[in-house]
């Protein structure tokens, strides 16, 4: 599973900029990586793990702005095409799941 967080947060006042910055810092602290300026993503080993991270997002939502969360499978993620200019960039490999015996 992959979780994507898309957001458009207001930054007109000092308080709004602080809230937006805190939201981004909390995403990074929870293991998300920045894909684009307002798009963060993270891999989850299972649907249950994705549920946990979605609940965490609900807890750190800023008071204003729009936040969307998208959950996709590894197979769907594998079909993403990334471009930097006209050059195609390879997708990141799926993280390996830790197995304990």
LINLINCOR-V903711 format. One record per pair of residues at least 12 apart in sequence whose C-alpha atoms are under 6 Angstrom apart, sorted by the first residue. I is the first residue (numbers start at 1). GAP is how many residues later the second one is. If there is no record, write none. Layout:
# LINLINCOR-V903711
i;gap
I;GAP
I;GAP
This chain:
# LINLINCOR-V903711
i;gap
1;42
1;43
1;71
1;72
1;73
2;40
2;41
2;42
2;69
2;70
3;38
3;39
3;67
3;68
4;36
4;37
4;65
4;66
5;34
5;35
5;63
5;64
6;32
6;33
6;61
6;62
7;31
7;59
7;60
8;57
8;58
9;56
10;55
19;43
